[in-house]
Amino acid sequence: MIRQRRGPFAPGDQVQLTDPKGRKHLLILQEGRTFHTHRGGVAHDELIGAAEGSVVKSSGGTPYVALRPLLADFTLSMSRGAAVVYPKDAAQIVALADIFPGARVLEAGAGSGALSCWLLRAIGADGLLLSYERRADFAEIARGNVERFFGGPHPAWQLRVGDVAELAVPSEAAGQTGGQPDSAAGDEPDSFDRVVLDMLAPWEFASLAAGALIPGGVLCCYVATTTQLSRTVESIREQGSFDEPSAWESLVRGWHVDGLAVRPEHRMVGHTGFLITARRLAWGAEAPPRRRRPAKGSRGESDQ
């Protein structure tokens, strides 16, 4: 059961309190409890039964706006094992990897569950998100965060502790060519509309992604460094089952607006990671040769 609460606050709800300086505090309502700050305490009972968007005052007189947290807010405040995917990158993944309601999505690297929450929100109860996480401790953190946000287990989520290499894919597709699906395989292979790789070495799984994706499906990789970016893009090209990959990063800069005093904020969310997407070609199709000329010195003498 996915809980998306509306109406007045009730015990067990998550509430975000924002002070006049924009600082946010996340709490779970419990009868008889008090949330303490250096500006005084806020009684949970004062919030229970209040409408979302209410303004409450601490015992020290500081006003707080009370709202249920958005997923972006929850992501930044969640318990962490691995680093979380920032909301700006998660939004890019959902939009440009075209994650849609009812989609079957394979995620490798569940981490702390931040991206899993965004993917589950996008696919809905009728989709499937199969998430792999190598570390059992990270998997437990991810499970706790997902269930905390949705109010319980999500019906579309399967979390497996282990290596994504264990996934059954058509045997021919695991090679280096476009191949054809092997109908004689002993196990029914998994097929997905989208594959999202958030891991240290996604280039090692280009062939697995090709085997797992349906024709026209999207592979999306999230990496942190330019070295990872280069290796991942070149591996996707060399694998031969994908159209030309696209790579980019997103930078977010806030603006200060106060009357005619309009200027960029002094701080911004700069580089967090690179994103790469590529479309799966039809079975047996070969990727067209690249037509653009590589930059001089981009490859070694042996590659020219």
Buried (B, 14 or more C-beta within 10 A) or exposed (E): EBEEEEEEBEBEBBBBBBBEEEEBBBBEBBEEBBBEBEBBBBBBBBBBEBEBEBEBEBEEEBEBBBBBBEBBBBBBBBEBBBEBBBBBBBBBBBEBBBBBEEBBBBBBBBBBBBBBBBBBBBBBEEBBBBBBBBBEEBBBBBBBBBBBBBBEEBBBBEBBBEEBEEBEBBBBBBBEBBBEBBEEEEEEBBBBBBBBBBBEEBBBBBBBBBBBBBBEBBBBBBBBEEEBBBBBBBBBBEBBBBBBBEBEBBEBEEEEEEEEEEEEEEEEBEEBBBBBBBBBBEBEEEBEEEEEEEEEEEEEEEEE
